């Protein structure tokens, strides 16, 4: 999302778990390559880590200044419905031009109507969000949790079937990106399962994952 913002692409993010402040802090930490857990631990014992703390603060301050003017709007209402996403996006459009909508995450959304069980809920949300993307004429990224099956199998790699509500997601999504951490070096991995947009593939970032 940060690279999208740096290209002056307006992003509207519906964050149901994280406050706007926490999201900004994580983005700054990722850009500054600062481990926030380590940083907070050092702050508790500043005398032992004065030099490291000063360098981390400087990097965080620098990246925070860079991120501040980027075109990002965050909605933090918990457990939104698909109807709310449509109405709120239309309302925000009066003063801000979003080019991308991000919803974090699907499992925290409410489904309206008479639905029985998670399968019907996720199917309803997935289908409705696809219709909303067409109505808004905007790309929508719908973040999804994974099931615990891959953890039980001791796998780090993800498959589409590992997503909660995978059947509806695979059918409705134009592209499914699977992001996970793998290997002793804790490298981030991103694979894609694509429908009608070319072959599946994977990418490996050059830098290790940052704990936030």
N, C-alpha and C positions, 0 to 999 in steps of 0.2 A: 504493500500500500504506500510506503514511503516513496518508492521510485515513481509511482503514479503521481503522487502529490508534487514531487520535484519537477515533473513535466507540466505543471500548472493545470492539472486535471482535477476538477472539483470532486470531492468525495463526501458523501453523506453516509455516516456510519451509525447504525442502530446497535448500541452496545448494552446488552442486558445484564452483564455480570460486572463490568468494569466502569468506573467513573471516568469522565473526560480527563481529569487530572492524572489518574493512574495510567490511562492510555497514552497520554502525552509523555509521561515519565518513561514508560517502556519504550516508546519510539525513540526518545533521546538516548536511552541506554543502549539500544541496538545500534544506532548510528555511531555512538561514541565508543562502542566495543567495551562497555563497562558492565560487569556482572553486578546487578543491584543487590543481590544477597550478600556478596562479598563486600560491597560498598557500605551497606548498612551495618555489617559486622565490624568493619573498620571504624565506623563512626562511634561505636560503643567504646572503643579503645584508641582514641585519636593519637595519644602520645606515642604509641608504638608504630603508627603508620602515617606519620605526618606528611612525608614526601609523597607516598602513594596516594593518599587522600587528596592532596593538593592537585596532583596531576589528573586524577579522576574528576574532581570538581571542575577543573578547567575544561576538560573534554566535554563534560555534560553541559556546562554553561555555553560552550561554543555551539554544540549541536542544538541546544534549546533555542538559541537565537536564530539559527538557520531554519528551524521547524516552525517557529511562531507565525510567520506570515503566510505559510502554505494554506491552500484553500480546503480546509477540513471543517466539517460541522458534525458534532457528535450528539445523538439523541440517547439519553440514558434511562428512559422509561423501562421498567422491568416487565417481562412477559407480554410483549406486544402481540397484536393480531395482524393478520395480513391486511385487513381493512385500515388499521391504524397506520401501517407503513405507507399505504397509498395516500391517505388523507394528509399525513404529516409531510410526505415528500412534496405533495402539491402545495401545502402551506409554505414550506421552506423555500420553494422555488420562487416565491414572490420577492425574496431578498437575496437569494443565493442560487447560483447555477450549478447544480450537481451534474457531473458527467458519469458518475459511478455510484451505485448504492451497495453498501456492504452490511450484511445482517449477521450479528454474532450473538447467539447462534440459533440454529433452527429448533433445537430441542427445548429451548426456553420460551418459544412462541406458543400462544394459545390458538387453538383452532375453533372457529365459530361453527355453529350448527351441531347436529347430532352425530357425534363420532364415537366409535367404540374401540378403545385400545390404541396403542401407539402406532400400529400400522396404518389405520385409517386416519389418525391425526397427521402423521408425516406425509401421507399421500395427499391429503387435503391441502396442507401447507405448501408442498412442493408444486402441485398443479396450479394453485392460486397465485403463487409467486411468479410462476412462468407467465401467467396471464397479465399480472401486474407489470412485469418487465416490458411486455409488448405494449400495454396501455401507456406506460410512462415513456416508452421509446428510450429506455436506458438499460445498460448492462447491470445485472444484479449478481453479486457474489453472496451466496447463501452458505455460511460456515456450518459445518456439521460435526458433531462428536462421533467418535468411533465406539463400537461395541467393545466389550472386554474379551472377546474371543481370541484376538491376536495376542493379548497378554497371557491368556491361559495356554496358548500354543507356544509361548516364548518366541514369538516372531517380532522383529522390528519393522520389517517391510509391511506396507499396507496394500490391501486390495479394496476394490469398490464394495465388495460384500461385507467389509469390516465396518462400513458406515452404518449408523443407526438410521433406519429408513432407507436403506440402500436401493431397494427395488424402485421406489418412487423417484429417488434422486437420479438414478441411472437412466430412467426413462425420460425424465423431464429436462435434465441439464444438457446444455450444449457441450460443456466440458467439465470433467471432474478432475480436480487436482488433489493429490494425496501427499500431504506434507508430514514428515516424521523425522526423528533423530535416530541415527544409526551408527554403529561402530564404536570402537574404543575412543576415537578422536571426537566423538559426539558431533559428527558432521550432519548438517541439515540435508535432507533428501526431499526431492519433489518429483513425483511421477504423475503422469496424466493418463486418464482413460477418456478418450474423445469420441464423440458421436457426430459423424459427418463432417469433421474438421481435420482430417488427416490421421496419420497413425499415432498410436500411443508412444510415449517417450518418457525420459527421465532426465533430471538435471541435478547437479551436485554443486552447491555453492562452495566458494573457495575458503570461506572462513567458518570456524566452529560455531556451534549454537551458543547463544548467550542466555544464561539463566536470568529471568526477571520475575 
